[in-house]
Amino acid sequence: MKYYLIVGEASGDLHASHLMTALKEEDAQAEFRFFGGDLMAAVGGTMVKHYKELAYMGFIPVLLHLRTIFANMKRCKKDIVDWKPDVVILVDYPGFNLDIAKFVHSQTEIPVYYYISPKIWAWKEYRIKNIKRDVDELFSILPFEVDFFEKKHKYPIHYVGNPTVDEVAAFKEEHPKDFQAFVADNQLVDKPIIALLAGSRKQEIKDNLSDMIKAASAFPECQLVLAGAPGIAPEFYKKYLNGVDVKIVFGQTYMLLHHAEAALVTSGTATLEAALFRVPQVVCYYTPIGKVISFLRRHILTVKYISLVNLIADKKVVEELVADTMTVANMRDELNRILNDKAYKERMLNDYELMAKRLGPPGAPRHAASKIVKMLKK
């Protein structure tokens, strides 16, 4: 069968590549065409556009690139019609993908499947109307989404497990923990590591990194190691280091978490990854309009938490310092509890186990691929 996949960022490329590999195991005749990335290309098929040509984030960048965005949408729609796939599989990236879903549903007979459902439970819940109208099958990787879609909105979905569980489990199996080797390979020192995961976009790094470093540097018994984001030059980070000795490692986020004693993490999948590596963490995300965002969280947003760890566990497992609560003093206090209060640390690690049980065992791409192929063969 012919599968057309669309992703818009690096995480989508990763998850889609694993799904494609699983689809090949289920369907020996699988053909792929996609808007995607290098990892998908390595699996096989034809890349129409690289996701880096699609990923404009924020109001001003989107405004400045509207012509390019519309041209990419037009090309994608025409390419789908010309190629006539058996299914279109959308991966997250709702701003682009829901528009594609609307077109495919209204103009063709091609089924639309959505792998890694849009996080409308956090923001833009009105999009449920588009999903109900334009998406034939929805695949979720977060267990709490089942109640949201099925109970609240009467829209049946498939929970297939979480692919990050697979990715972390595979990494641990392939990389036995060897702290001394990690230290030697990256010219580090023999001290416990505080990992800094300051986000993948320049604005996130600009808003978060300086204060994260100020807070973490209050613990001289530890060394600070920053996870460099793909596509961000080392020079960009240097202006935020405040003269502190911070080592930057690129392409080694999992290896860093594998050996970290504690972590300061901006919200996102990284919070889940840190938990699966059993790294005690503080979730911290600053924005220049912090008080406004705090107001929105209290009065408009419908979720109790912003971190995946807390959302999945349905309880406060890790401290969330967001907007006007993300201060150097608050981060320092929470790091101190993690590093020096053994009972507090153990409670967090035990709650990580609860969260992991709710996610379920590895196998998300395989489960999703099996369901997709069976449904298409009906």
Disulfide bonds with the S-S distance in Angstrom:
none
